[in-house]
Each structure stands twice: as structure tokens, then as C-alpha cells.
Amino acid sequence: MQLSAFRIRVRIPVDVAVIKLCPELLLDTRSTMNVCERLLVFVPSLVLGLLVWTLIAGTEYFLYPAFGWVMFVAVFYWVLTVFFLIIYMTMTYTRIPQVPWTMVGLCFNGSAFVLYLIAAIVDASSVTKDLDNHNYNSWAASSFFAFVVTSCYAGNTYFSFISWRSRTLQ
């Protein structure tokens, strides 16, 4: 008997392959939001949040307390976003099932939305040519991008709320 007659074929179902490529599906399978929608909101908030604080960090922001607040919010939520990205990429949330991850995501995104909104308003109201003409363009750009990041966190808060609501209705 030839060995080739006993060839075993192992087929991975499409669902398992998708879950391996998109581990977030393990976190919430009943959510109406798909992974692409979350990534379309998550990645811009990370990139544009970096842009907000680098635009301010390149100026003499420490002379004006309002920009210090904007820097605090931008750097704090950028670091937390990177932290949650690492948790997401390493699938650590599957190893710690005691943590209500949908609630954690909702609280994180909701607080980021509220504090970024306050920081964006403070940033926009503090930008004048009277303070420092040299830094005006950087501050104006940071104000614009702060509002864009705020809208990204607002969208992510909405999706987190849908995920949390579907999780609590089970």
C-alpha cells in the first residue's frame, strides 16, 4: 500500500480563518459593527492624535496653560490608544475574560470623546495671532485635527455603545 493513499486533507473553515485574521470577532460576535468599521475609526484617531500633539509640541506651548491642557489630553489618550492597540494585536483580552472589555471600550472611548471635545474647544479658542504669530499655523492646524480626532472618538464611542448594548441584552 502506498503512503499517498492515506493523504489527509485538513480544511479550515472560512469562519476560523476570518477569526484568525480578525481576532476582534472573538470579542463580540453579535455586534452589528464589523472589524473594518472599527479599524476605519481606530487608525485615524491614532495617527491624527499623534499629529495633534506633535503640532503643539513643536511650539512654545508651555508659555500658555491652555495648550498644556491640550497636550495632556492628546498625549494621554494617544498613549492609551497605543496600549489598547497592543492589547488588541496580541489578543490579550482573550486571556483575561474577567474584564468586561465592551464596558472598558465604551468608557475609554466615551471619556476620550468628552475630553478631546473640551481640549479641541480650548485649543480653538486659544489660537490667535496676538499670542505668537510664529506658532499660529501650527496651533490652527492642531485645533483642526483635534476636532477631527474628536469625531473619530465619537464614532468609536457609538460603535462601542452598540457593542456594549448587544452584549448586555444577551
C-alpha positions as CSV (number, residue, x, y, z in Angstrom):
1,M,0.0,0.0,0.0
2,Q,1.3,3.4,-0.9
3,L,1.6,6.1,1.6
4,S,0.0,8.7,-0.7
5,A,-3.3,6.8,-0.5
6,F,-3.6,7.9,3.1
7,R,-3.2,11.5,2.5
8,I,-5.3,13.5,4.9
9,R,-6.7,16.8,3.9
10,V,-7.4,19.3,6.6
11,R,-9.7,22.1,5.7
12,I,-10.0,25.1,7.8
13,P,-13.5,26.6,7.7
14,V,-13.8,30.1,6.4
15,D,-15.1,31.3,9.8
16,V,-12.0,30.1,11.6
17,A,-9.7,31.7,9.0
18,V,-11.6,35.0,9.4
19,I,-11.3,34.9,13.2
20,K,-7.6,34.3,12.9
21,L,-7.2,37.3,10.7
22,C,-9.6,39.4,12.6
23,P,-9.4,38.5,16.3
24,E,-11.9,41.2,17.3
25,L,-14.7,38.9,16.1
26,L,-14.0,36.7,19.1
27,L,-14.7,39.6,21.4
28,D,-18.2,40.4,20.2
29,T,-19.8,38.1,17.6
30,R,-23.3,39.6,17.9
31,S,-22.3,43.1,17.2
32,T,-23.6,44.8,14.1
33,M,-20.3,46.5,13.6
34,N,-17.7,44.7,11.6
35,V,-14.0,44.9,12.1
36,C,-13.3,47.2,9.1
37,E,-15.6,49.8,10.5
38,R,-13.8,49.8,13.8
39,L,-10.4,50.0,12.1
40,L,-11.5,52.8,9.9
41,V,-12.3,54.8,13.1
42,F,-9.4,53.5,15.3
43,V,-6.4,54.0,13.0
44,P,-7.2,57.6,12.1
45,S,-7.7,58.5,15.8
46,L,-4.2,57.1,16.4
47,V,-2.5,58.8,13.5
48,L,-4.3,62.2,13.8
49,G,-3.9,62.2,17.6
50,L,-0.2,61.9,17.1
51,L,-0.4,64.8,14.7
52,V,-2.3,67.0,17.2
53,W,0.3,66.7,19.9
54,T,3.3,66.9,17.6
55,L,2.0,70.1,16.1
56,I,1.7,71.6,19.5
57,A,4.9,70.1,20.9
58,G,6.9,71.9,18.1
59,T,5.9,75.3,19.5
60,E,6.4,77.1,22.8
61,Y,3.2,75.7,24.2
62,F,4.5,75.7,27.8
63,L,4.1,79.5,27.9
64,Y,0.3,79.2,27.5
65,P,-1.6,77.0,30.0
66,A,-4.4,76.2,27.6
67,F,-2.1,74.4,25.2
68,G,-0.6,72.5,28.2
69,W,-4.1,71.1,28.8
70,V,-4.5,70.1,25.1
71,M,-1.1,68.5,25.2
72,F,-2.0,66.5,28.3
73,V,-5.3,65.2,26.7
74,A,-3.7,64.4,23.4
75,V,-0.6,62.6,24.8
76,F,-2.6,60.8,27.4
77,Y,-5.2,59.4,25.0
78,W,-2.6,58.7,22.4
79,V,-0.6,56.5,24.8
80,L,-3.8,54.8,26.0
81,T,-4.8,54.1,22.4
82,V,-1.4,52.6,21.7
83,F,-1.8,50.5,24.9
84,F,-5.3,49.2,23.7
85,L,-3.9,48.6,20.2
86,I,-1.2,46.3,21.7
87,I,-3.8,44.5,23.8
88,Y,-5.9,44.1,20.6
89,M,-3.0,42.9,18.4
90,T,-1.7,40.4,21.0
91,M,-5.2,39.2,21.8
92,T,-4.6,39.7,25.5
93,Y,-8.3,40.3,26.0
94,T,-9.0,36.6,25.3
95,R,-6.6,35.6,28.2
96,I,-8.4,37.9,30.7
97,P,-12.1,37.0,30.3
98,Q,-13.0,38.5,33.8
99,V,-12.6,42.1,32.4
100,P,-15.8,43.4,30.7
101,W,-14.0,44.6,27.6
102,T,-17.0,46.1,26.0
103,M,-17.6,48.3,29.0
104,V,-13.9,49.2,29.1
105,G,-14.0,50.2,25.5
106,L,-17.2,52.2,26.0
107,C,-15.7,54.1,29.0
108,F,-12.4,54.7,27.2
109,N,-14.0,56.0,24.0
110,G,-16.6,58.0,25.8
111,S,-14.1,59.7,28.1
112,A,-11.8,60.3,25.1
113,F,-14.6,61.9,23.2
114,V,-15.6,64.2,26.0
115,L,-12.1,65.3,27.0
116,Y,-11.0,65.7,23.4
117,L,-14.0,67.8,22.7
118,I,-13.2,70.1,25.6
119,A,-9.5,70.2,24.5
120,A,-10.4,71.0,20.9
121,I,-12.7,73.8,22.0
122,V,-9.9,75.2,24.3
123,D,-7.4,74.8,21.5
124,A,-9.6,76.6,19.0
125,S,-10.4,79.4,21.4
126,S,-6.8,79.9,22.3
127,V,-5.5,80.3,18.8
128,T,-4.9,84.0,17.9
129,K,-2.2,85.8,16.1
130,D,-1.9,88.1,19.0
131,L,-0.2,85.5,21.2
132,D,2.6,84.4,18.8
133,N,2.5,85.0,15.1
134,H,5.2,82.4,14.5
135,N,3.2,79.5,16.1
136,Y,-0.2,80.5,14.7
137,N,-0.3,78.0,11.8
138,S,0.8,75.0,14.0
139,W,-1.8,75.9,16.6
140,A,-4.5,76.4,14.0
141,A,-3.7,73.0,12.4
142,S,-3.7,71.3,15.8
143,S,-7.1,72.8,16.5
144,F,-8.5,71.5,13.2
145,F,-7.0,68.0,13.8
146,A,-8.2,67.9,17.4
147,F,-11.8,68.3,16.1
148,V,-11.2,65.5,13.6
149,V,-9.9,63.2,16.3
150,T,-12.9,64.2,18.4
151,S,-15.2,63.0,15.6
152,C,-13.2,59.7,15.3
153,Y,-13.6,59.1,19.0
154,A,-17.3,60.0,18.7
155,G,-17.7,57.3,16.0
156,N,-15.8,54.8,18.1
157,T,-18.0,55.6,21.1
158,Y,-21.1,55.0,19.1
159,F,-19.8,51.6,17.9
160,S,-18.7,50.7,21.4
161,F,-22.1,51.6,22.7
162,I,-23.7,49.3,20.1
163,S,-21.3,46.5,21.1
164,W,-22.0,47.1,24.8
165,R,-25.7,47.2,24.3
166,S,-25.8,44.0,22.3
167,R,-23.6,42.3,25.0
168,T,-25.9,43.4,27.8
169,L,-29.1,42.2,26.0
170,Q,-27.8,38.6,25.9
